[in-house]
């Protein structure tokens, strides 16, 4: 994005700053309730969405853009206005997890896991909608619940659940890629799926060889070693297995929960 476009967005917000509260009031009067979901695509300037978030805190607002400097600008504006830019993940991940647990361990085990979670998170996960977005903390709470209930029976239950869920998803959606592409080629494509799974973080392949790859996740503020160390490791592991890699080994080499500025995973195969 050019500096001129960002300057134009700043100028629009400055000129319309006194108008946004009136527009927000008109919109909410027509909307007829104080809570719900708002999506701004583009964005035009983000100013109106910020005013809605500030004046109506029960709204769940998402602003989409492909421009990193606009994201930074809006995050800064939100912080100044006291609006949080909460990281959210897609509910489809909850659906795969619940199905795997019920199929393998039974409904009573899922109920035990949910009972280990905070009530709000448990309710959201139990009633999740695949296309909806949820706070990433709920995914962490689910990972913690799985570890408490299944940690004694399996070495890496979160890893296995994520691995099997990813296989079910990617084998259906990326069937042609898995037949034709190399492991590095496949990972390049699959990392782009991250934007459809999370509202934060930049995922990329940063190093590769004939029998290894290194994957890095940057700018992801949520720090949970079970979520990134096991859940995401299982996700990548399944991708490489589907692309034909054998005798696969994976290591979570860097983690933000240990003070690193990013998370990294190294995968090696025969």
N, C-alpha and C positions, 0 to 999 in steps of 0.2 A: 504494500500500500504506500502511496506517495505521501510526503509530509503535507502537501497541499490538501489532500482529501481529509486527513486528520484535522488540519487547521479549519477546514470547512465545517466539520462536525462540531468542533469546539465553538466556532462562531455561531452556528445554529443554536446550540444549547445556551449560549450567552444571550442571544437575541430573544429566544423563546422562554427564558427562565421564568419570567413572571406570568407567562401564559399557561405553562404546564399544570400548575395546581387547578386552574379552572377546567382545563381539558380533562384532567384526571377525575374531577368531580362529576363532569357531564358523563363520562364513560361509566363511572360506577353507579350513577343514578339510573342509567339505561340498563346496566348489568343486573341491578336489583339485589345483589348480595355482596357480602364483605370478603368472602373467600372464594378461591377457585384458581385456575391455571391461566397464565398469560404467556403468549409466545410472540416475540418480535423477531422477525426474520430480516436480516440485512446487515446491520440495522440501519434505520433512517438516521438516528443520532443517539438513541438510547436514553435521551433525556426524559421522555414521557414515561418509559418503563421505570426509570429510577424514581420519578415522582410517585408513581403508583406504589412502588415498593416501600418508599418512605412513609407515605400517608396511609397505606392499607397493608400493614405487616402480615396479615393472614393470607395474602395472595402469594402464590407460588409462581415466580416470574422467571422465564428463560429468554435470554437474548442470544441469538446465534450470529456468528460472523466467522469468516475464514482468515481475518486479518489480525495477527498477534498484537500489533500496536493498539488496535481498537479494544481488544480484550484488556490490555494493561490499563488503558485510559479509563474504561468503564469500571474496572475493579478499583482503581484509585478513587473515582468519583463515588462509587458505592461505599468505600471505607470512610470517605469524608462525610457522607450523608448518614452514616451509621447503618448501612445496608450490607448484610453479609453476602458473600459470593460462595455459597455452600456447594461443595462438590457433590454431584449426584451420579448415580449409576442406573442403568436400565434394569427394569424388573424381570427381563427374560432370564437373567442369571439366577434369580431366586427360583424361577419355575423349574429350570433344569436341576438345580440342587435339591429341591423338594421331591421331585420325581425320582431321582437316584436314591435318595434316602428311603423313601417309601417302598420302592421296588426291591431294594436290597435288605433293608432292616425292618420294614414295617411302619405303619402309621404311628404306632405307639412310640417309636424311637424319635420320629419327627416331633411329636408332641413333647417329649422330654427335652429335646434340643430347644424348642420354642420357649419352654418353661424356664430355661437358663438365661433367656434374653430379657432386656428391659421391656416392659409391657407395650410401649408404643412401637418399638421395633418389631416385636413378635407379632403384633396385630398387623402391621404393614406387610411383613414377609408372608404371613399365613394367607393374607388376602391380596397378594401382589398381582398386578396386571402386567403382562410382558412388555407392553409398549409404553408404560408409565415410568417416570423417573423417581428415584428415592435417594435420600441422603446416604452417602457412602458409609457412614457410621453404622447403618443397619446391616450392610454387608460384613463389616467388621464384627458386629455383635453376633451375626449368624456364624461366622468363622469361629468365634470364641465359644459359642454354644456347642458347635460340632466337636471342637477339641475337648471340651469338658466331658461330653457324653461318650464320644467314640475314641478319644485319645488313648485309652488303655487297651482297646481291642485291635487297633491298627496303628502302624507307625506314622503314617501321613494321611489321615482320612480326608483332610481338606484338599490335599493334592490330588487324591484319587477321584474325589467327587468332581472337582474342576476338570480334570483330565477327561473323564467320561462324558461330562456335559459338553465340552468343546468338541469331542469327536462326533457327537450326535448333531451338533450345529453345523460344523464346518464340512463334514462329509456330505451333507445335503446341499449346502449353499455353494461350496467351492469344488464340487466334484471334478469338473473339467480341469481346473488348475492343478489339483493334486495328481491327475494323470499325466499332465504335460510338463509341469514345472520342477525345477531343482528345489532343494530345501530353502536356499537363500531367496530364490524367486518367490516361493510360497510365503515365506515370512514377510517379505516386503509388502505383499498384498494384504496379508492378514493383519499386519500392524495398523493398516489404514482403517480396519474395522473398529479399532479402539475409540475413534471419534463417535461411533454409534453406541458405545457402551458406557462412556464416561464423559462428564462435562469438563474435565481437567486432565492435564498431563499430555506429554508428547512422547510417543512410543516409536522407536526406530531401531534398525539393525546397524550397529556402529562398527562391527568387525566381523569378517567372515573368511573362511578357508574352505578347502575341499571337504574337511570332516568336522568343522565346527562353525558356530556363529555366536556372537555376543549381542544381546538385546538390551537396550537401555530405556528406562522410563524417567523422564525429567518433568519438573514443574508439577508434580503430583503431591499436594500438601498433606494427604492423609497418611499417617505413619502407623502401620500395624504389620508386624513381621509375619503373622499368620495369613493376612490377606495378600500381601505382595510376595512373601517368601514361598507360600504354598499354593494359594489359589491361582496367582498369575503364572507361577512356574508350571502348574498342571496344564494351564491353557496353552502355553507355548509347546510343552512336551507333546501334547496331543497333535498339534499342528505338524510337528516334525515326524511323528509316527505315521500320520496319514500320508505324508509325502514320501514314505518309503525308507526312512532312517531306521537302522537296526542297532541293537546293543547301545541304546541311547543313555547318556549320562547327563544330568543337569545339576548345576550348582548356582545358588543365589549368592553372587560374589560381593555385591554392595547393596546396602539398604539404608534408606533415610532414617529408619528407626534406630540405627546405630550411629547416626551423625553424618552419614554421607550426603552429598548434595544430589544424589540420584539413586535409583535402584538399577542393578544390572544382573543379568543371568548369562551364564556360559553353558552352551550345549555342545556335546561332542558325541560322535557316532562312528560306527565301523563302516 
